[in-house]
Amino acid sequence: MRRSTMAMTVLAALAARAVPMTIRLTPDKVVVRAGPDEVLAQFRGHLVENSDTIVAAERCVVARFRGRAGWFRYRTVELVTFESEAVTFEHLRGPFASCHERFQLAPTPTGTRVTHTGTFALRGGLWSWPFGVSVVKPVFEAHVRAHLQQMDHGMHLLIGP
């Protein structure tokens, strides 16, 4: 019996490490008074000014970001892809096991609707999921909401994880 308890504990620990539990961010959006091309250019310009670019190509950039979200400080390396209708961020290194964000751009009669969607997973699998849902998700969403509100008020775009 003792041997099976130990085996179950080892299996649970391996499962927790091997299978990150993905958490979906609540979609958020804003309409900015600029065309999609201008919004895309602002994303790219801000990225160049506020990150350490490692590799740059026409449609994608690998860049280091650092900053603060709530009481969390972060340092990440991200693959940022620029499409005509979206900007995507893929987490390559940093505090998450995985993180994917998408800023979808859609023209409107008054400007561009920017819709943010994303998912993330913490290291630790099932064991870290409650912390991710109850603490990290609200902080992450507030961080994105602040950036979207700054866009709405015509301030500089602030982007990142």
C-alpha positions in Angstrom: 0.0 0.0 0.0 2.8 2.4 0.9 4.5 1.7 -2.4 1.3 2.6 -4.4 0.9 5.8 -2.5 4.4 6.8 -3.4 3.9 5.9 -7.0 0.7 7.9 -7.1 2.5 10.9 -5.6 5.3 10.7 -8.2 2.7 10.3 -11.0 0.8 13.4 -9.8 4.0 15.4 -9.6 5.0 14.4 -13.1 1.5 15.2 -14.4 1.6 18.6 -12.7 4.9 19.4 -14.5 4.0 17.9 -17.8 0.6 19.4 -18.4 0.3 23.1 -17.9 -3.3 24.2 -17.3 -4.3 26.9 -19.8 -6.2 29.9 -18.5 -8.2 32.0 -21.0 -8.2 35.8 -20.5 -11.5 37.6 -20.8 -11.6 39.4 -24.2 -11.4 43.2 -23.9 -11.7 45.8 -26.6 -11.5 49.5 -27.4 -12.2 51.7 -30.4 -9.4 54.1 -31.2 -9.6 57.1 -33.5 -7.0 55.9 -36.1 -7.0 53.6 -39.0 -5.7 50.0 -38.8 -2.5 50.9 -40.6 -1.8 53.7 -38.2 -2.5 51.5 -35.2 -0.2 48.8 -36.6 2.5 51.4 -37.1 2.1 52.6 -33.5 2.4 49.1 -32.2 5.6 48.6 -34.2 7.0 52.0 -33.2 6.3 51.4 -29.5 7.9 48.0 -29.7 11.1 49.4 -31.2 11.3 52.2 -28.5 10.3 50.1 -25.5 11.9 46.7 -25.9 15.3 45.2 -26.5 15.0 43.9 -30.1 16.9 40.6 -30.5 15.9 39.8 -34.1 13.8 41.8 -36.5 12.2 40.9 -39.8 9.5 42.6 -41.9 6.6 40.8 -40.3 8.0 39.6 -36.9 10.3 40.6 -34.1 11.8 38.7 -31.2 12.2 41.2 -28.3 12.8 41.3 -24.6 10.3 43.1 -22.5 10.4 44.0 -18.8 7.9 45.8 -16.7 5.4 45.7 -13.9 1.9 44.4 -13.8 0.2 45.0 -10.5 2.8 43.9 -7.9 4.4 41.4 -10.3 7.6 42.4 -12.1 8.3 40.5 -15.3 11.0 39.9 -17.9 10.0 38.1 -21.0 11.2 37.2 -24.5 8.4 37.4 -27.1 7.9 36.6 -30.7 5.7 39.5 -32.0 4.1 39.0 -35.4 2.5 41.8 -37.4 -0.3 40.9 -39.7 -2.5 43.4 -41.6 -5.4 42.7 -39.2 -3.6 41.7 -35.9 -0.5 41.8 -33.7 0.3 38.6 -31.9 2.6 37.9 -29.0 4.0 34.4 -28.3 5.9 33.9 -25.0 9.3 32.3 -25.6 10.9 32.8 -22.2 9.8 34.3 -18.9 7.4 33.6 -16.0 4.8 31.6 -17.9 4.9 28.0 -19.2 3.1 29.5 -22.2 1.4 32.8 -23.1 -0.3 33.8 -26.3 -1.9 37.2 -26.9 -3.7 38.6 -30.0 -4.7 42.2 -30.6 -7.2 42.0 -33.5 -7.7 45.1 -35.5 -11.0 45.8 -37.3 -11.9 49.0 -39.1 -15.0 50.9 -37.8 -16.7 54.1 -39.1 -14.9 56.1 -36.4 -11.5 54.3 -36.3 -10.2 50.9 -35.4 -11.6 48.4 -32.9 -8.8 46.7 -31.1 -9.8 43.4 -29.4 -7.4 41.6 -27.1 -7.7 37.9 -26.5 -5.2 35.5 -24.9 -4.3 32.5 -22.9 -1.6 31.7 -20.4 -0.4 28.8 -18.3 1.8 28.8 -15.3 4.5 26.4 -14.5 3.4 23.8 -12.0 0.4 22.5 -13.9 -2.7 21.6 -11.9 -1.0 22.8 -8.6 -0.5 26.4 -9.9 -3.9 26.7 -11.6 -5.9 28.1 -8.6 -3.2 30.8 -8.1 -3.3 31.6 -11.9 -7.1 32.0 -11.9 -7.5 33.9 -8.7 -4.4 36.1 -8.7 -2.5 36.2 -12.0 -5.5 36.4 -14.3 -7.1 39.5 -12.7 -3.7 41.3 -12.6 -3.0 40.3 -16.3 -6.5 41.5 -17.4 -6.1 44.8 -15.5 -2.7 45.4 -17.1 -4.2 44.8 -20.6 -7.2 47.0 -19.8 -4.9 49.9 -18.8 -3.1 49.6 -22.1 -6.3 49.6 -24.0 -7.6 52.6 -22.1 -4.4 54.5 -22.9 -5.0 53.7 -26.6 -8.5 55.0 -26.3 -7.3 58.3 -24.9 -4.8 58.8 -27.7 -1.8 58.2 -25.6 1.2 56.1 -26.7 0.5 52.4 -27.2 1.9 50.3 -24.3 2.1 46.7 -25.3 3.5 43.5 -23.8 2.5 40.6 -21.7 
